[in-house]
Amino acid sequence: MRRALVFANLALLILFPLSWAAPLARAGVLPLFGLSEISVLSGIAALWHSDPVLAGIVALFALIAPVAKTLTLAAVLSRRAHPRWLRLTGGLGRLAMADVFLIALYIVLSKGIGVGRVETAWGLYLFTGCVLASLAISALAKRA
């Protein structure tokens, strides 16, 4: 069981960066024009020019928290860190889940305004799946 958790957790170190570059949504102002793809990385880059503080917060939630959680969990599962560190992984996982919630909220709000068009893309599901898998792996690690 422990070995499967280690491999699943380490797979997240590959899947998280893929999900950051994958399109979360496609957005456009008018239906006649093409839709622009928005990813976590492109969103942070766009925010950096207009609001660096918000860009830093999003980077913390979407990039730093999931990787820190994955690395902390890897250290605990490989017995390089004390099991007490598992408590830290719960908080880091909640930070990453907050980012998924905010993305979904923005999509719902932008659809409700009705000015443009927003469609969810496969990257949102990949990113959400990575966050949920990370939460599940840490829950299973606590039991083990």
N, C-alpha and C positions, 0 to 999 in steps of 0.2 A: 504494500500500500504506500509506504513512504517513498519508494523509488518512483512509482507512478506520479505521486505528487511533485517530486523533484523535477521530473521531465515536463509535466504539464506547466509547472511554474516557470521553468526556463524557456519553454516555448513562448511564453508571454513576452520575453525579452525580444523576440523576433516579431511577434504579432502586434505589439503596441506601436512600434515605429511604423509598421505598415498601415495601421489604422490612422495614424496622424497624417499621413500623406494621401490617404484615400478620400474620395469625395464624400462629405457628410450630407451635403444638400446641393441642389441646383436651384439657382435663383435668377430671376429676370424681372424687368420692369413691365414689359408688355409681352403678351403671348406671341406676337409676330417675330420677335427677336429671339436669338438663341439664349440659352440659360448658361450662366457662369457657374462653374463648380467651386464649391467652398470646402476646404479641408481644415483640419485643426491648424496645420502649419500656415496656410494662406490666411486664415482668420487672425492668427496671432500677428502675422506680418502686417496685415491691413490695420489692425488695432494699434500696432506700434507707432505708426505715423500720426494717428489721431489722439490716442490715449495710452501712453506707455505704462501707466499704473495698472489699468485694466488688462493690458496685454500681459503684464507680469503676473497678475492674479490668474488669468486663464492659463498661462504657461505653468504656473504652480499646480493648478488643478489637473490639467490635461497631460502634462509631460513629466514633471518632477515627482508628484505624488505617486502615480502608478509605478514608475521605475524604482523609486525608493522602497515602495511596498514589496515589489517583486524581489529586489535584492535583499531586503531584510528577511523576507520569508525564505529565500534560498539559503541564507546564512543559518537560519534556525533549523531548516530541514536537513542541512548538511552537518549539523551539530557544531557549527563554528560560532554560534551565538546562543545565549541562554534562552530557553523557552519563554521567559518573561517578555521578550521582545515581540511576541505574538500580539500583545496588547497594542503596541504601536502600529502594527499592520492594520488593525481595525480602523483606527483613525485615518490612516492614509487612504484606505479603501473608500471611506466615506467622502473624502475630498474628491477622489476621482469620480465617484457616483454623482456628486454635486455638479460636475461639469456635464455629464450626460443629461441630467435634469435640465440644466440651463439651455443646452442646445435644443432639446425637445421643446422647451418653453418658447424659445425664440421662433422656432418653426411654426408652432401653433399661433403665436401672436401675429407673425407676419402673414399667415394664411387668413387670419381673421380681419386684418386691415383691408384686404382685397385690392390693394394698389398693384401689386405685382404677382408673380407666381413663384411658389417655392415647392420643390419636390424633395423628399428624402432620398438619399442615395445609399448604396451598399456600405459605404464607409461608416455610416452611423450605426448600422447593425454590427459591423465588425468591432468598432470601438466599444459599443455597449456590451457585446459578447465578451470582449477581453476584460472589461471591468467586472462583469458578473462572474466570469470564470475565476478571476483573481479573488473575489469575495468567497466563492465556493471553496477554492483551494485553501484559503486561510482558515475557513470554518472546519474543513476536514483535517487540517494540520493540528488545530486545537484539540480535536477528538483523539488524534493519534498521539 
